[in-house]
Amino acid sequence: MEAVVRRLTRADLPQYAALSAFAFQVDEQAQRGALRLLPPVALGAFTPDGDRLLAALRIWPFLAYFQGRPVPTGGVASVASWPEVRRQGLVGRLIRESLELMRAEGQAVSALYPFSYPFYRRYGWDLAFTQTLYQIPMGELDAFRRPPGGHFRPAEPDDLPALDALYRRFVRRWNGPLLRESSWWQQRVLNHPGRPAPGIGARRTVLWEDDHRLRAYVVYGFQSPDPQVPAAEQRLLRVYDWAVEDGGAFRALLSFLVQHDSMAATLILPAPSDWDFLPLLVNLRVEVQKKAGAMLRIIDMDRFLQQVVPPRPPVAPFGDDGSPLPEAVELEVEDELAPWNRGRWLLPLGPGPAQALPPDEPGPSGRGRPRLAGSIQVWSQVLSGYLPALQAWHLGLLTLVDPEAADPANPEPGTDPSDDPMGVDGPLRRRERLLRAFDRRLGLRATYLPDFF
C-alpha cells in the first residue's frame, strides 16, 4: 500500500525530532526543544495506517526582501527519511506536494540549502546565492588598528529592536535576505542553533555606536581547527553575522576585529558576492573563496512577477546605443512539476506590468516580438537577480528568438560591411543589445542570504 502524506501535527513532533536527530546526527532532546519553540509547517509520509513517520520535510514561512519589498517565501529544510525506506520515492513525493502547499500558503518563491545540488535541480530549484569568504591574516589589518570615534559595547537583550532595524536597513539593497523575527534572532543568529562542534566557541555580539546611533554590529566567535591544539597562532576569528550603516562603520568594525590579534591569527569574514574587500588590504595575497550557497525556486511565476518586477522601468526603454527597442519581450517558462507556471508572459520594455498571455494566443514569430524561453530553474536565477539574462543566454541556459535579428534584410544600423565580411556580427550585437535592455528593464538587485536554515 502507498504511504500516506499529510501535514504534521504537534502529536507527530516527537517522531519528527527522532528522525531529524538521526538523519543529521544531532541531539534529539535539542531537536524536540527547537520544534516546541518554533513549530514548523511540515509534511510527512507515514505508513498506510498513519502511525509511523517514514520521511518528512519542514517549510519555514519566511518573508524575504526582493527589490526592497517583503515577499512570502517558503524555506524548505530538514528533509529526511529513515534509511530503510530511502530511494523509494518518498522524499520526491513530499517535495512535489510541498510545491502545492507553498502555493496555497501564498508563498511566491522557495529557498533551501541542499545536501546535493543535482538532486534538487530535478525539482526546479537552482543555485541563486553565493557568498565570498575572506581568510585574512590579522597582520594584514594593521591599517585599522587605531580605534575610531564612537564606542563599542556588548549587546544586551534590550538592543534587539535596534539590531534588527540596522540589519533591515543594511540588507534591503539585496534580493533574498530574510526578515528576522525575535525568536529567529535569539535562536539562529545570536546563539548556536544546536550544540557547537568541538573547537567552536560561544558567539558574542558587539555594537558600535556613534553620535548616539547604532551604526554597526558583529556576531563572532573563535574556532580552533584542531581542538587538541588551541594555540592562538592556529585559532580563527570567525564572523557569523554583521551589518553596517556605511563605509565608515565598516572600517570601525575592522578596527574592532583586529584588536583580537593576540587571540587569533586569522579572520574569516563572509561578504555578499557583489562586495569586494581587496581594495582595503595592503597585501592582497589573502585567500578568497567563492562558496555556493542556497538554491531558489519560483513557486508561483505570475505572483512572483507581480511582486518583484516593477511596472515602470528604472531607465528609459532604449538600447545602450540609443537605438529603438521592441515594445515588449515574451517570457516562456517550462516547469515539469508545477503546471500553473507553464506558459508565456509579456513584459513591456517600457512602462507596464508583466502579464500572462492566454494559452491559445499565437507565438511571437508573426508579431515580430522577441521571445526568451527557459526552464523554471533558469528563470528563478534570472528573476531573482542572481544571473543576468545576457549571461544566461551566453551560457546557453536561455533561448532567444528574435525575428528581427534573423532577418537578413534588416541589417544592424551603422554597420560597415567591411568590418563584418561574414555577416555574423550584426545579429549577435542586436541580441546582446536587446538582452542588456531586458536586464535594465528588470533592474534587479544582486542576491544575498546570510541566514542558514
C-alpha positions in Angstrom: 0.0 0.0 0.0 1.1 3.6 -0.7 2.4 5.8 2.0 0.0 8.5 3.4 1.3 12.1 3.0 -0.2 14.8 5.3 0.8 17.8 7.3 2.4 17.1 10.7 0.6 17.9 13.9 2.1 18.6 17.3 1.5 15.0 18.2 3.9 14.0 15.4 6.7 16.2 16.6 8.4 13.6 18.8 8.7 11.3 15.8 9.9 14.1 13.6 12.5 15.1 16.3 13.8 11.5 16.4 14.0 11.3 12.6 15.8 14.6 12.3 18.2 13.8 15.1 19.2 10.6 13.4 19.4 12.0 9.9 21.5 15.0 10.8 23.3 13.4 13.8 22.3 16.0 16.4 20.9 15.8 19.9 17.3 14.5 19.9 16.3 16.5 23.1 17.6 19.7 21.5 15.5 18.9 18.4 12.4 18.4 20.5 13.0 21.7 22.2 13.6 23.6 19.0 10.4 22.2 17.5 8.4 23.1 20.5 9.7 26.7 20.4 9.5 27.1 16.6 6.8 24.6 15.4 7.2 24.3 11.6 4.8 23.8 8.8 5.8 20.3 7.9 4.8 17.5 5.6 5.3 13.8 6.5 5.0 10.5 4.7 3.5 7.8 7.0 2.9 4.1 6.9 -0.5 3.3 5.3 -2.1 3.1 8.8 -0.8 6.6 9.6 1.1 5.6 12.7 4.8 5.6 11.8 6.6 8.6 10.2 8.8 7.5 7.4 10.0 10.8 5.8 9.4 14.5 6.4 10.4 18.0 5.5 9.9 21.4 7.1 8.7 24.6 5.4 9.6 27.8 7.2 7.1 30.6 6.4 9.5 33.4 5.8 9.3 36.9 4.5 12.3 37.7 2.3 13.3 41.0 0.7 13.1 41.2 -3.1 13.5 44.6 -4.6 13.2 46.1 -1.1 9.8 44.5 -0.5 8.9 41.6 1.8 7.8 38.6 -0.4 6.3 35.4 1.2 8.9 32.7 0.9 9.0 29.0 1.8 12.2 27.8 3.3 12.4 24.1 2.8 14.6 22.4 5.4 15.2 19.2 7.4 14.4 16.9 4.5 14.9 13.4 5.9 13.9 9.8 5.7 14.8 6.6 7.6 17.5 4.6 5.8 15.2 1.5 5.4 12.8 3.5 3.2 15.2 5.6 1.1 15.2 5.5 -2.7 11.5 4.6 -2.7 10.3 8.0 -4.0 9.0 9.2 -0.6 11.2 12.4 -0.5 10.4 13.2 -4.1 6.7 12.9 -3.4 7.0 15.2 -0.4 8.9 17.8 -2.4 6.3 17.7 -5.2 3.4 18.1 -2.7 5.3 20.9 -1.0 5.0 23.0 -4.1 1.2 22.9 -4.0 1.3 23.6 -0.2 3.6 26.6 -0.5 1.5 28.0 -3.4 -1.7 27.5 -1.2 0.1 29.4 1.6 0.7 32.3 -0.7 4.5 31.8 -1.0 5.7 33.0 -4.3 9.3 31.6 -4.1 11.2 29.0 -2.1 14.8 28.7 -0.9 16.7 25.7 0.5 20.2 24.6 1.4 20.8 21.4 -0.4 22.7 18.2 0.5 23.0 17.8 -3.3 22.6 20.4 -5.9 21.8 17.9 -8.7 19.1 16.3 -6.6 17.1 19.5 -6.1 17.6 20.7 -9.7 15.3 17.8 -10.6 12.5 19.5 -8.7 13.0 23.0 -10.1 15.4 24.6 -7.6 18.8 26.0 -8.7 21.7 27.9 -7.3 20.9 31.5 -6.6 23.1 32.6 -3.7 26.9 32.6 -3.4 29.0 34.0 -0.6 32.6 35.3 -0.6 34.7 34.2 2.3 37.8 36.2 3.1 40.5 34.5 5.1 42.7 37.4 6.2 45.8 37.2 8.4 45.4 39.6 11.3 48.6 41.3 10.3 47.0 42.5 7.0 44.6 44.6 9.1 47.3 46.8 10.6 46.0 49.9 8.9 42.8 49.6 11.0 44.4 49.2 14.5 43.7 52.7 15.5 40.3 52.8 17.3 37.7 55.1 15.6 35.5 57.6 17.3 32.3 56.4 19.0 32.4 53.4 21.3 31.9 49.6 21.2 29.9 47.7 23.7 28.5 44.2 24.2 24.9 43.8 23.0 22.1 43.4 25.6 18.6 41.9 25.3 17.1 45.4 25.0 19.2 46.1 21.9 17.4 43.6 19.7 15.0 46.2 18.1 17.9 48.5 17.2 19.9 45.5 15.9 17.0 44.4 13.7 16.4 47.9 12.4 20.1 48.2 11.3 20.1 44.8 9.8 17.0 45.7 7.7 18.5 48.9 6.5 21.6 47.0 5.5 20.2 44.0 3.7 17.3 45.7 1.8 19.8 46.5 -1.0 19.9 42.8 -2.0 17.3 40.2 -3.0 16.8 37.2 -0.7 17.6 38.3 2.9 15.1 37.2 5.5 13.1 39.4 7.7 14.1 38.0 11.1 11.6 37.5 13.9 12.8 37.9 17.6 12.9 34.2 18.1 14.9 33.7 14.9 17.4 36.3 16.1 17.8 34.6 19.5 18.0 31.0 18.4 19.5 31.1 14.9 21.8 34.3 14.8 22.9 35.4 18.2 23.3 31.8 19.6 24.2 28.5 18.2 21.2 26.7 16.6 22.5 23.5 18.1 25.3 22.1 20.2 28.6 23.6 18.9 31.1 21.2 17.4 34.4 20.6 19.2 36.7 23.6 18.8 33.9 26.2 18.2 33.4 28.7 21.0 30.4 30.7 22.1 29.1 33.6 20.0 29.5 37.2 21.1 27.6 40.2 19.8 29.2 43.7 19.9 27.7 47.0 18.8 29.4 50.2 17.6 27.6 53.5 18.4 28.5 56.9 17.2 26.5 60.1 17.8 24.1 58.1 19.9 23.2 56.0 16.9 23.8 52.3 16.3 25.9 52.1 13.1 27.4 48.6 13.1 27.2 45.3 14.8 29.1 42.0 14.6 28.3 38.4 15.8 31.5 36.5 16.1 33.3 33.7 17.9 36.5 31.6 17.9 37.3 28.4 16.2 40.2 26.0 16.6 40.8 23.8 13.6 42.4 21.3 15.9 40.7 21.3 19.3 43.7 19.5 20.8 46.0 22.4 19.9 44.1 25.6 20.8 47.1 27.9 20.3 46.4 31.4 19.3 48.5 31.1 16.1 46.2 28.4 14.8 42.9 29.9 16.1 40.4 31.5 13.7 38.2 34.6 14.5 35.0 33.7 12.6 32.4 36.3 11.9 28.8 34.8 11.7 26.7 37.9 11.1 27.3 41.7 10.6 25.7 44.8 9.3 27.0 48.4 8.9 25.4 51.7 8.1 28.2 52.9 5.7 31.8 52.7 4.8 33.0 54.4 8.0 31.0 52.0 10.1 32.6 49.0 8.2 36.1 50.4 8.9 35.2 50.8 12.5 34.1 47.1 12.5 37.5 46.1 11.1 39.3 48.2 13.8 37.4 46.2 16.5 38.1 42.8 15.0 41.9 43.4 14.6 42.0 44.0 18.4 41.7 40.3 18.8 45.2 39.7 17.2 46.6 38.2 20.4 43.8 35.6 20.5 43.6 34.6 16.8 45.8 34.5 13.8 43.3 34.7 11.0 39.9 36.5 10.4 37.2 34.6 8.5 34.9 37.3 7.1 31.8 36.4 4.9 30.6 39.0 2.4 27.9 39.4 -0.2 29.0 38.2 -3.6 29.0 41.7 -5.1 31.2 43.2 -2.4 35.0 43.2 -2.8 37.1 43.8 0.2 40.5 43.5 -1.5 40.9 47.3 -2.2 41.1 47.8 1.6 44.1 45.5 2.2 47.8 46.3 1.8 48.9 42.9 0.9 46.4 41.3 -1.5 47.8 37.8 -1.1 44.8 36.6 1.0 42.7 33.6 0.5 39.3 34.4 -1.1 36.8 31.6 -1.6 33.5 31.9 -3.5 31.2 29.5 -1.9 27.9 28.1 -3.3 25.0 28.7 -1.0 21.3 28.3 -1.1 19.1 27.3 -4.1 15.9 29.1 -5.2 12.7 28.1 -7.0 9.9 30.3 -8.1 6.7 28.7 -6.8 4.2 30.9 -8.5 5.5 32.6 -11.6 2.7 35.0 -12.0 2.7 36.1 -8.4 6.4 36.5 -8.3 6.5 38.7 -11.4 3.8 40.9 -10.0 5.7 41.3 -6.7 9.2 41.7 -8.0 9.2 43.2 -11.4 8.4 47.0 -11.2 5.6 48.2 -13.5 7.8 51.1 -14.6 11.4 50.6 -15.9 14.2 52.3 -13.8 15.7 53.7 -17.1 14.3 54.8 -20.4 13.4 52.0 -22.8 16.1 52.4 -25.3 19.2 50.4 -26.3 22.5 51.2 -24.7 23.5 52.9 -28.0 20.2 54.9 -28.2 18.7 52.6 -30.8 15.0 51.8 -30.6 13.9 48.5 -29.0 10.8 46.3 -29.3 7.9 47.3 -27.2 7.8 44.0 -25.2 9.5 40.7 -24.7 7.8 37.4 -24.2 8.9 35.1 -21.4 8.3 31.4 -22.0 8.5 29.2 -18.9 8.8 25.4 -18.8 8.0 23.7 -15.4 7.6 20.0 -15.3 6.2 19.8 -11.7 4.2 23.0 -11.4 1.8 23.2 -14.3 0.5 26.6 -13.2 3.9 28.0 -14.1 4.0 26.7 -17.6 3.1 29.4 -20.1 4.1 32.8 -21.5 4.2 36.2 -20.0 4.5 39.6 -21.8 7.0 42.1 -20.3 6.9 45.6 -21.7 10.3 47.2 -22.1 8.6 50.5 -21.3 6.1 51.2 -18.6 3.6 48.5 -17.8 3.3 45.4 -15.6 4.2 41.8 -16.7 1.0 40.0 -17.7 0.2 36.4 -18.5 -0.7 35.6 -22.1 -3.6 33.3 -22.9 -2.6 29.8 -23.8 -4.3 30.0 -27.2 -2.6 33.2 -28.3 -0.3 32.5 -31.3 3.5 32.6 -30.9 5.6 35.7 -31.3 7.0 35.0 -34.8 4.1 36.5 -36.6 4.2 39.7 -34.5 7.9 40.4 -34.6 8.2 40.2 -30.8 11.3 38.6 -29.3 10.9 35.6 -27.0 13.1 34.4 -24.2 12.5 30.7 -23.3 13.9 28.7 -20.4 13.2 26.3 -17.6 11.9 27.3 -14.2 15.4 26.8 -12.9 17.0 29.4 -15.1 14.1 31.8 -14.7 14.4 31.5 -10.9 18.1 32.5 -11.3 17.4 35.4 -13.7 14.3 36.9 -12.0 15.9 36.7 -8.5 18.8 38.8 -9.7 21.4 36.1 -9.4 22.1 35.7 -13.1 21.6 38.4 -15.7 19.6 37.4 -18.7 22.6 38.3 -21.0 24.9 35.9 -19.1 22.2 33.2 -19.0 21.9 33.4 -22.8 25.7 33.3 -23.3 25.8 30.2 -21.1 23.1 28.5 -23.3 20.5 28.5 -20.4 18.1 30.9 -22.1 16.9 30.7 -25.7 16.3 33.9 -27.5 14.1 34.0 -30.6 14.3 37.4 -32.2 12.6 37.7 -35.7 14.3 41.0 -36.5 17.8 39.6 -35.8 17.1 36.7 -38.0 16.0 38.9 -40.9 18.9 39.4 -43.4 17.1 42.3 -44.9 17.2 44.2 -41.6 21.0 44.8 -41.1 22.5 46.3 -37.9 22.2 50.1 -38.3 25.5 51.9 -38.8 27.5 48.7 -39.5 30.3 48.9 -42.0 30.1 45.7 -44.1 33.9 45.7 -44.3 34.0 45.3 -40.5 31.9 42.1 -40.7 32.5 40.4 -44.1 30.9 37.1 -43.0 27.7 38.9 -41.9 27.5 37.3 -38.4 28.3 40.2 -36.0 25.1 42.2 -36.7 22.6 39.7 -35.3 24.8 38.9 -32.4 25.1 42.6 -31.4 21.4 43.1 -31.8 20.6 40.2 -29.5 23.2 41.4 -26.9 21.7 44.9 -27.0 18.2 43.5 -26.5 19.3 41.4 -23.5 21.1 44.3 -21.9 17.9 46.3 -22.3 15.9 43.5 -20.8 18.2 43.3 -17.8 18.0 47.1 -17.3 14.2 46.8 -17.5 14.2 44.3 -14.7 16.5 46.5 -12.7 17.1 43.6 -10.2 19.4 43.7 -7.2 22.1 41.1 -6.5 21.2 38.2 -4.3 22.4 37.7 -0.7 21.2 35.3 2.0 23.2 35.5 5.3 20.9 33.1 7.2 21.1 29.3 7.3 18.1 27.1 7.9 
